[in-house]
Amino acid sequence: MGDLLIQNGNLLLSAADESLVQADILVRGGLIAEIAPGIRADVETLDLGGDIVIPGLINAHVHSPGNFMRGTLECLPLEVFMLYEVPPLASEREDPSLVRLRTLIGAAEMLKLGITSVMDDAFFVPLTTTKAIDAIAGAYDEIGIRATLALDQQIVVEYEKYPFLRELLPDDIRRTMDAAPRETAEGMLAHYDYLISRWHGAGQGRIAAAVSCSAPQRATPDYLRALHRLSQMHDLPFFCHILETKLQRVLGIEKYGMSLVRLVEQLGILDERMQVIHAIWVDEEDIAILAASGAVVAHNPVCNLRLGSGVMPFRALREAGVPICLGTDEAVSDDSHNLWGAIKTAGIVHTITDSDYARWPTAAEVLGAVWDGGNRVMRRPAPLGRIAEGAAADLAVLDAQSFAFQPLHDIRRALVLCETGRSVRHTIVNGRIVVRDGQLTCIDEAALRADLRRIEPQLRAEAVVLRQGAQQLERYYREIVARAAAIDVGFTRWVGR
Ligand SMILES: [Zn+2]
């Protein structure tokens, strides 16, 4: 946990600030102790010579297990896409050394883009193991990022998670799905005991646990309530994908007779700790329920476009008072961890759903989602997403000479509309310089790349096998997506259909 004096920066203190201020930042014990011009202290010094300092970005929704799969698939609807990404018939356990590499390559990309915090909703194919948990959390600890980790494990038989699928599948495939290895609620709760006792608060407080049910339809009511109890007991974020697709809206009606937002509310698990991921196919009543709960919605605009999920009702959620955070989701559905792309997309995609330009998100709102929404959903002791005394010293330093700022008219619009991540020069987490002049300081990046080159043929071969395995099931999933698409649910989140 570093003591550090950052000199001669041009600081954007928060999403609410309009302009840069020239000042030094003194960091003590990983926290910002003082912000003023001309600070003197006998500690390690970083002279920025006028470069721009912003709060480190918070990538509030990621699944690191997709990190090796970028660019493997064409655009596909979520339900078909998941066949390839989380194959329901998989039986081989993951190699922890590959899990470590997989996590490191994503974290390396994020740190070099000025992303200082990540919320990883990690799944395990087909089963969770202690070694895999250690590999992920250990990789985040090793590379120096701030990370919150949950175990996104589905405990329900594959065909129970979708409408229409049970009757569409031939008996032999259904039997194979019944027999496929699957976690139990008891098994997962034991894994959570391990995650929390071993990793919650590790890495000088950088590493933390969260709980995840993946999605309500992928869990049982008892398991959902048990996760909620854990979330309350340890004050942990609770990750829950809700109404990402129209099919999930149809599932709610068909299986539960209500929206999945209402379902989690009735189960008593929807509260301010819940991160409601996607919230695209929510109706007005759902939005009111979310607003009353204090839950935070995770917006993943690039992933949503990539999977044809529809456009999240940003303005309706904000008007109701629902906090929003921003994520990239996955390297297989965003094809990067570049939150700057999600930031720009969030800034411009909502223009296609509303003719009233007064209702389009402003640059300040988008940055507010990244920093304030991210801070709220992370639930850390020291505030994140702002440069303020007492806040965590998580910062990104941007080259003031880069094209994004030539010329600089408005810093917030420059960050949302012009910046691509190429300006990031240094990244600081907990007061420690983890990227200096574009180079990672905590791990040997050349060795990481060499390790990846060595396993690349294996990864390509595995991707081919995965695609072949999914193809035998794809037509049934194509059919359930088409059936759901044809049902009138009273509103749409698709544009131009
Ligand atoms: Zn997700």
Boltz pocket constraint, residues with backbone or C-beta under 6 A from the ligand:
constraints:
  - pocket:
      binder: B
      contacts: [[A, 61], [A, 63], [A, 121], [A, 241], [A, 277], [A, 329]]
      max_distance: 6.0
